[in-house]
Amino acid sequence: MDTAKSREQRFLVLDCLFHTEPPNETMLFSKEYVGYLARELTKKLISGEFIETDNVAAVTERVHTALLEEMSLEDRINDEVRVILEAYSDEMRRSGANYQEMFRKVKSELVKKYKAVL
């Protein structure tokens, strides 16, 4: 039976798993560790009765893929910023624009455009 207290505990777990405050430091994870996180997350979701599945391996693979995509989002945005700034490099040089400042501004705009949470 699903009680209000157990529902509240599950929502607290989900809040911890999907907390959206930006981190203070950048963390790098190996692909192996991301695989471990995917397996553990899938186990927790199943044991906490957030999801039901007959194919744990398929769910774990989808979670793993989603984690890798999410973790590579900032890298993809950074790559796009570099391409944009390269296109304007001559103009930036002529105007004396600061590369780091322009990088931050363009990245901020792309984050807004893609509605990303970094």
MINUPA-463892 format. One line per field, with one value per atom (N, C-alpha, C): residue number from 1; residue in three letters; atom name; x, y, z. Coordinates in steps of 0.1 Angstrom, whole numbers. Layout:
! residues N
nr = (NUM | ...)
rest = (ALA | ...)
atom = (CA | ...)
X = (X | ...)
Y = (Y | ...)
Z = (Z | ...)
This chain:
! residues 118
nr = (1 | 1 | 1 | 2 | 2 | 2 | 3 | 3 | 3 | 4 | 4 | 4 | 5 | 5 | 5 | 6 | 6 | 6 | 7 | 7 | 7 | 8 | 8 | 8 | 9 | 9 | 9 | 10 | 10 | 10 | 11 | 11 | 11 | 12 | 12 | 12 | 13 | 13 | 13 | 14 | 14 | 14 | 15 | 15 | 15 | 16 | 16 | 16 | 17 | 17 | 17 | 18 | 18 | 18 | 19 | 19 | 19 | 20 | 20 | 20 | 21 | 21 | 21 | 22 | 22 | 22 | 23 | 23 | 23 | 24 | 24 | 24 | 25 | 25 | 25 | 26 | 26 | 26 | 27 | 27 | 27 | 28 | 28 | 28 | 29 | 29 | 29 | 30 | 30 | 30 | 31 | 31 | 31 | 32 | 32 | 32 | 33 | 33 | 33 | 34 | 34 | 34 | 35 | 35 | 35 | 36 | 36 | 36 | 37 | 37 | 37 | 38 | 38 | 38 | 39 | 39 | 39 | 40 | 40 | 40 | 41 | 41 | 41 | 42 | 42 | 42 | 43 | 43 | 43 | 44 | 44 | 44 | 45 | 45 | 45 | 46 | 46 | 46 | 47 | 47 | 47 | 48 | 48 | 48 | 49 | 49 | 49 | 50 | 50 | 50 | 51 | 51 | 51 | 52 | 52 | 52 | 53 | 53 | 53 | 54 | 54 | 54 | 55 | 55 | 55 | 56 | 56 | 56 | 57 | 57 | 57 | 58 | 58 | 58 | 59 | 59 | 59 | 60 | 60 | 60 | 61 | 61 | 61 | 62 | 62 | 62 | 63 | 63 | 63 | 64 | 64 | 64 | 65 | 65 | 65 | 66 | 66 | 66 | 67 | 67 | 67 | 68 | 68 | 68 | 69 | 69 | 69 | 70 | 70 | 70 | 71 | 71 | 71 | 72 | 72 | 72 | 73 | 73 | 73 | 74 | 74 | 74 | 75 | 75 | 75 | 76 | 76 | 76 | 77 | 77 | 77 | 78 | 78 | 78 | 79 | 79 | 79 | 80 | 80 | 80 | 81 | 81 | 81 | 82 | 82 | 82 | 83 | 83 | 83 | 84 | 84 | 84 | 85 | 85 | 85 | 86 | 86 | 86 | 87 | 87 | 87 | 88 | 88 | 88 | 89 | 89 | 89 | 90 | 90 | 90 | 91 | 91 | 91 | 92 | 92 | 92 | 93 | 93 | 93 | 94 | 94 | 94 | 95 | 95 | 95 | 96 | 96 | 96 | 97 | 97 | 97 | 98 | 98 | 98 | 99 | 99 | 99 | 100 | 100 | 100 | 101 | 101 | 101 | 102 | 102 | 102 | 103 | 103 | 103 | 104 | 104 | 104 | 105 | 105 | 105 | 106 | 106 | 106 | 107 | 107 | 107 | 108 | 108 | 108 | 109 | 109 | 109 | 110 | 110 | 110 | 111 | 111 | 111 | 112 | 112 | 112 | 113 | 113 | 113 | 114 | 114 | 114 | 115 | 115 | 115 | 116 | 116 | 116 | 117 | 117 | 117 | 118 | 118 | 118)
rest = (MET | MET | MET | ASP | ASP | ASP | THR | THR | THR | ALA | ALA | ALA | LYS | LYS | LYS | SER | SER | SER | ARG | ARG | ARG | GLU | GLU | GLU | GLN | GLN | GLN | ARG | ARG | ARG | PHE | PHE | PHE | LEU | LEU | LEU | VAL | VAL | VAL | LEU | LEU | LEU | ASP | ASP | ASP | CYS | CYS | CYS | LEU | LEU | LEU | PHE | PHE | PHE | HIS | HIS | HIS | THR | THR | THR | GLU | GLU | GLU | PRO | PRO | PRO | PRO | PRO | PRO | ASN | ASN | ASN | GLU | GLU | GLU | THR | THR | THR | MET | MET | MET | LEU | LEU | LEU | PHE | PHE | PHE | SER | SER | SER | LYS | LYS | LYS | GLU | GLU | GLU | TYR | TYR | TYR | VAL | VAL | VAL | GLY | GLY | GLY | TYR | TYR | TYR | LEU | LEU | LEU | ALA | ALA | ALA | ARG | ARG | ARG | GLU | GLU | GLU | LEU | LEU | LEU | THR | THR | THR | LYS | LYS | LYS | LYS | LYS | LYS | LEU | LEU | LEU | ILE | ILE | ILE | SER | SER | SER | GLY | GLY | GLY | GLU | GLU | GLU | PHE | PHE | PHE | ILE | ILE | ILE | GLU | GLU | GLU | THR | THR | THR | ASP | ASP | ASP | ASN | ASN | ASN | VAL | VAL | VAL | ALA | ALA | ALA | ALA | ALA | ALA | VAL | VAL | VAL | THR | THR | THR | GLU | GLU | GLU | ARG | ARG | ARG | VAL | VAL | VAL | HIS | HIS | HIS | THR | THR | THR | ALA | ALA | ALA | LEU | LEU | LEU | LEU | LEU | LEU | GLU | GLU | GLU | GLU | GLU | GLU | MET | MET | MET | SER | SER | SER | LEU | LEU | LEU | GLU | GLU | GLU | ASP | ASP | ASP | ARG | ARG | ARG | ILE | ILE | ILE | ASN | ASN | ASN | ASP | ASP | ASP | GLU | GLU | GLU | VAL | VAL | VAL | ARG | ARG | ARG | VAL | VAL | VAL | ILE | ILE | ILE | LEU | LEU | LEU | GLU | GLU | GLU | ALA | ALA | ALA | TYR | TYR | TYR | SER | SER | SER | ASP | ASP | ASP | GLU | GLU | GLU | MET | MET | MET | ARG | ARG | ARG | ARG | ARG | ARG | SER | SER | SER | GLY | GLY | GLY | ALA | ALA | ALA | ASN | ASN | ASN | TYR | TYR | TYR | GLN | GLN | GLN | GLU | GLU | GLU | MET | MET | MET | PHE | PHE | PHE | ARG | ARG | ARG | LYS | LYS | LYS | VAL | VAL | VAL | LYS | LYS | LYS | SER | SER | SER | GLU | GLU | GLU | LEU | LEU | LEU | VAL | VAL | VAL | LYS | LYS | LYS | LYS | LYS | LYS | TYR | TYR | TYR | LYS | LYS | LYS | ALA | ALA | ALA | VAL | VAL | VAL | LEU | LEU | LEU)
atom = (N | CA | C | N | CA | C | N | CA | C | N | CA | C | N | CA | C | N | CA | C | N | CA | C | N | CA | C | N | CA | C | N | CA | C | N | CA | C | N | CA | C | N | CA | C | N | CA | C | N | CA | C | N | CA | C | N | CA | C | N | CA | C | N | CA | C | N | CA | C | N | CA | C | N | CA | C | N | CA | C | N | CA | C | N | CA | C | N | CA | C | N | CA | C | N | CA | C | N | CA | C | N | CA | C | N | CA | C | N | CA | C | N | CA | C | N | CA | C | N | CA | C | N | CA | C | N | CA | C | N | CA | C | N | CA | C | N | CA | C | N | CA | C | N | CA | C | N | CA | C | N | CA | C | N | CA | C | N | CA | C | N | CA | C | N | CA | C | N | CA | C | N | CA | C | N | CA | C | N | CA | C | N | CA | C | N | CA | C | N | CA | C | N | CA | C | N | CA | C | N | CA | C | N | CA | C | N | CA | C | N | CA | C | N | CA | C | N | CA | C | N | CA | C | N | CA | C | N | CA | C | N | CA | C | N | CA | C | N | CA | C | N | CA | C | N | CA | C | N | CA | C | N | CA | C | N | CA | C | N | CA | C | N | CA | C | N | CA | C | N | CA | C | N | CA | C | N | CA | C | N | CA | C | N | CA | C | N | CA | C | N | CA | C | N | CA | C | N | CA | C | N | CA | C | N | CA | C | N | CA | C | N | CA | C | N | CA | C | N | CA | C | N | CA | C | N | CA | C | N | CA | C | N | CA | C | N | CA | C | N | CA | C | N | CA | C | N | CA | C | N | CA | C | N | CA | C | N | CA | C | N | CA | C | N | CA | C | N | CA | C | N | CA | C | N | CA | C | N | CA | C | N | CA | C | N | CA | C | N | CA | C | N | CA | C | N | CA | C | N | CA | C | N | CA | C | N | CA | C | N | CA | C)
X = (8 | 0 | 9 | 5 | 13 | 8 | 15 | 11 | 17 | 11 | 16 | 30 | 34 | 48 | 58 | 54 | 63 | 64 | 53 | 53 | 62 | 61 | 69 | 84 | 87 | 101 | 106 | 97 | 102 | 104 | 96 | 97 | 110 | 114 | 126 | 138 | 137 | 148 | 149 | 138 | 138 | 144 | 140 | 145 | 161 | 166 | 180 | 187 | 180 | 186 | 186 | 176 | 174 | 175 | 183 | 185 | 190 | 185 | 189 | 198 | 202 | 211 | 224 | 230 | 243 | 254 | 263 | 273 | 284 | 291 | 301 | 314 | 316 | 328 | 324 | 332 | 330 | 335 | 328 | 332 | 333 | 344 | 346 | 344 | 336 | 334 | 339 | 345 | 348 | 336 | 337 | 325 | 321 | 331 | 329 | 321 | 324 | 317 | 303 | 301 | 287 | 279 | 285 | 278 | 274 | 283 | 280 | 269 | 269 | 258 | 245 | 245 | 233 | 227 | 236 | 231 | 225 | 232 | 228 | 215 | 214 | 202 | 190 | 192 | 181 | 177 | 186 | 183 | 174 | 178 | 171 | 157 | 156 | 143 | 133 | 139 | 131 | 127 | 137 | 135 | 126 | 127 | 118 | 104 | 102 | 89 | 85 | 96 | 93 | 90 | 96 | 94 | 92 | 86 | 85 | 90 | 97 | 102 | 105 | 104 | 107 | 121 | 126 | 139 | 149 | 155 | 164 | 175 | 181 | 192 | 189 | 177 | 173 | 171 | 165 | 163 | 177 | 186 | 199 | 206 | 205 | 212 | 206 | 193 | 187 | 191 | 191 | 196 | 210 | 219 | 233 | 234 | 227 | 227 | 222 | 212 | 207 | 217 | 223 | 234 | 245 | 250 | 261 | 257 | 245 | 241 | 240 | 234 | 233 | 247 | 256 | 269 | 277 | 274 | 282 | 275 | 264 | 257 | 266 | 273 | 281 | 293 | 298 | 309 | 304 | 292 | 286 | 284 | 279 | 276 | 290 | 300 | 313 | 318 | 317 | 321 | 314 | 301 | 293 | 298 | 301 | 306 | 319 | 328 | 341 | 339 | 329 | 327 | 321 | 312 | 307 | 317 | 326 | 336 | 347 | 349 | 359 | 354 | 341 | 335 | 337 | 337 | 338 | 352 | 362 | 375 | 381 | 380 | 386 | 380 | 367 | 359 | 362 | 364 | 367 | 381 | 391 | 404 | 404 | 397 | 396 | 390 | 380 | 373 | 380 | 389 | 396 | 388 | 378 | 369 | 377 | 374 | 380 | 374 | 382 | 377 | 370 | 375 | 369 | 355 | 354 | 342 | 331 | 336 | 327 | 323 | 332 | 329 | 317 | 319 | 308 | 295 | 295 | 283 | 276 | 284 | 278 | 273 | 281 | 276 | 263 | 263 | 250 | 238 | 240 | 229 | 225 | 235 | 232 | 225 | 229 | 223 | 208 | 205 | 191 | 184 | 190 | 184 | 180 | 189 | 186 | 179 | 177 | 170 | 177 | 191 | 199 | 202 | 204 | 208 | 222 | 232 | 246 | 250)
Y = (-12 | 0 | 12 | 22 | 34 | 45 | 48 | 58 | 71 | 82 | 95 | 97 | 91 | 92 | 85 | 73 | 67 | 75 | 81 | 89 | 101 | 107 | 119 | 115 | 103 | 98 | 96 | 91 | 89 | 102 | 112 | 125 | 132 | 129 | 135 | 128 | 115 | 108 | 114 | 116 | 121 | 135 | 143 | 157 | 156 | 147 | 146 | 141 | 132 | 127 | 137 | 146 | 155 | 170 | 172 | 185 | 194 | 206 | 214 | 226 | 228 | 239 | 236 | 247 | 245 | 241 | 232 | 227 | 238 | 238 | 248 | 245 | 232 | 228 | 218 | 218 | 209 | 195 | 185 | 171 | 163 | 156 | 147 | 133 | 126 | 112 | 103 | 92 | 82 | 76 | 70 | 63 | 51 | 45 | 33 | 38 | 49 | 54 | 58 | 63 | 67 | 54 | 44 | 31 | 26 | 27 | 23 | 31 | 45 | 53 | 49 | 46 | 41 | 29 | 19 | 7 | 9 | 17 | 21 | 29 | 38 | 46 | 37 | 29 | 19 | 11 | 5 | -3 | 5 | 17 | 26 | 29 | 32 | 35 | 23 | 11 | -1 | -4 | -4 | -8 | 3 | 15 | 25 | 26 | 17 | 15 | 28 | 35 | 46 | 41 | 30 | 24 | 9 | 2 | -12 | -16 | -27 | -32 | -47 | -53 | -67 | -69 | -58 | -58 | -47 | -51 | -42 | -38 | -47 | -43 | -32 | -33 | -22 | -9 | -9 | 3 | 9 | 1 | 5 | 11 | 5 | 11 | 24 | 26 | 39 | 50 | 46 | 55 | 59 | 50 | 52 | 62 | 59 | 68 | 82 | 83 | 97 | 104 | 97 | 103 | 108 | 100 | 104 | 117 | 117 | 128 | 141 | 139 | 151 | 156 | 147 | 151 | 157 | 154 | 160 | 173 | 177 | 189 | 201 | 203 | 215 | 215 | 203 | 202 | 206 | 201 | 205 | 220 | 226 | 240 | 248 | 243 | 250 | 249 | 237 | 236 | 245 | 247 | 256 | 271 | 274 | 288 | 290 | 280 | 282 | 284 | 277 | 278 | 293 | 297 | 311 | 321 | 320 | 330 | 330 | 318 | 317 | 325 | 324 | 331 | 346 | 351 | 365 | 369 | 361 | 363 | 376 | 379 | 391 | 403 | 403 | 414 | 417 | 406 | 407 | 413 | 409 | 414 | 429 | 433 | 447 | 456 | 450 | 458 | 457 | 448 | 446 | 438 | 430 | 423 | 412 | 410 | 400 | 386 | 377 | 363 | 357 | 357 | 350 | 356 | 369 | 376 | 373 | 373 | 370 | 355 | 346 | 332 | 331 | 337 | 336 | 342 | 353 | 359 | 350 | 345 | 336 | 323 | 317 | 305 | 307 | 319 | 322 | 323 | 329 | 329 | 316 | 307 | 294 | 285 | 287 | 280 | 284 | 297 | 302 | 296 | 296 | 292 | 277 | 269 | 254 | 251 | 261 | 259 | 248 | 249 | 239 | 244 | 234 | 236 | 231 | 239 | 235 | 236)
Z = (0 | 0 | 0 | -8 | -10 | 0 | 10 | 20 | 16 | 22 | 20 | 24 | 35 | 39 | 29 | 24 | 14 | 1 | -3 | -15 | -13 | -1 | 2 | 2 | 8 | 8 | -7 | -15 | -29 | -36 | -33 | -40 | -35 | -22 | -17 | -24 | -27 | -34 | -48 | -55 | -68 | -68 | -58 | -57 | -56 | -48 | -47 | -60 | -67 | -79 | -90 | -91 | -102 | -97 | -87 | -81 | -92 | -94 | -106 | -102 | -90 | -87 | -94 | -100 | -107 | -97 | -100 | -91 | -90 | -79 | -76 | -84 | -87 | -95 | -106 | -116 | -127 | -123 | -126 | -122 | -135 | -136 | -148 | -144 | -151 | -149 | -160 | -157 | -168 | -173 | -185 | -191 | -182 | -176 | -168 | -156 | -150 | -138 | -142 | -154 | -158 | -160 | -165 | -166 | -152 | -142 | -128 | -123 | -125 | -121 | -127 | -140 | -147 | -141 | -138 | -131 | -118 | -110 | -96 | -97 | -105 | -107 | -111 | -120 | -125 | -113 | -105 | -94 | -84 | -81 | -71 | -76 | -89 | -95 | -94 | -96 | -96 | -81 | -72 | -58 | -51 | -55 | -50 | -56 | -65 | -72 | -80 | -85 | -94 | -108 | -112 | -125 | -123 | -133 | -134 | -147 | -148 | -161 | -160 | -171 | -172 | -178 | -184 | -191 | -184 | -174 | -166 | -175 | -183 | -191 | -201 | -207 | -217 | -210 | -198 | -190 | -187 | -182 | -178 | -190 | -201 | -213 | -217 | -216 | -219 | -209 | -196 | -186 | -189 | -192 | -195 | -207 | -217 | -229 | -225 | -217 | -213 | -205 | -196 | -187 | -196 | -205 | -214 | -222 | -227 | -235 | -227 | -215 | -206 | -202 | -199 | -194 | -206 | -218 | -229 | -234 | -229 | -234 | -233 | -222 | -220 | -230 | -233 | -243 | -257 | -260 | -273 | -274 | -263 | -263 | -265 | -257 | -258 | -272 | -279 | -293 | -302 | -300 | -308 | -306 | -294 | -290 | -298 | -298 | -305 | -320 | -326 | -340 | -343 | -334 | -336 | -335 | -324 | -322 | -333 | -338 | -349 | -361 | -364 | -375 | -373 | -361 | -358 | -354 | -355 | -349 | -355 | -368 | -374 | -368 | -368 | -362 | -347 | -340 | -326 | -324 | -333 | -332 | -335 | -345 | -349 | -338 | -331 | -321 | -307 | -306 | -293 | -283 | -287 | -278 | -271 | -258 | -250 | -253 | -257 | -261 | -249 | -237 | -226 | -223 | -223 | -221 | -232 | -244 | -255 | -254 | -250 | -248 | -238 | -227 | -216 | -221 | -228 | -233 | -243 | -253 | -263 | -257 | -248 | -241 | -233 | -226 | -219 | -228 | -240 | -249 | -255 | -257 | -262 | -251 | -239 | -228 | -227 | -229 | -229 | -241 | -252 | -265 | -263 | -258 | -257 | -244 | -235 | -222 | -214 | -215 | -208 | -193 | -185 | -171 | -170 | -168 | -167 | -152)
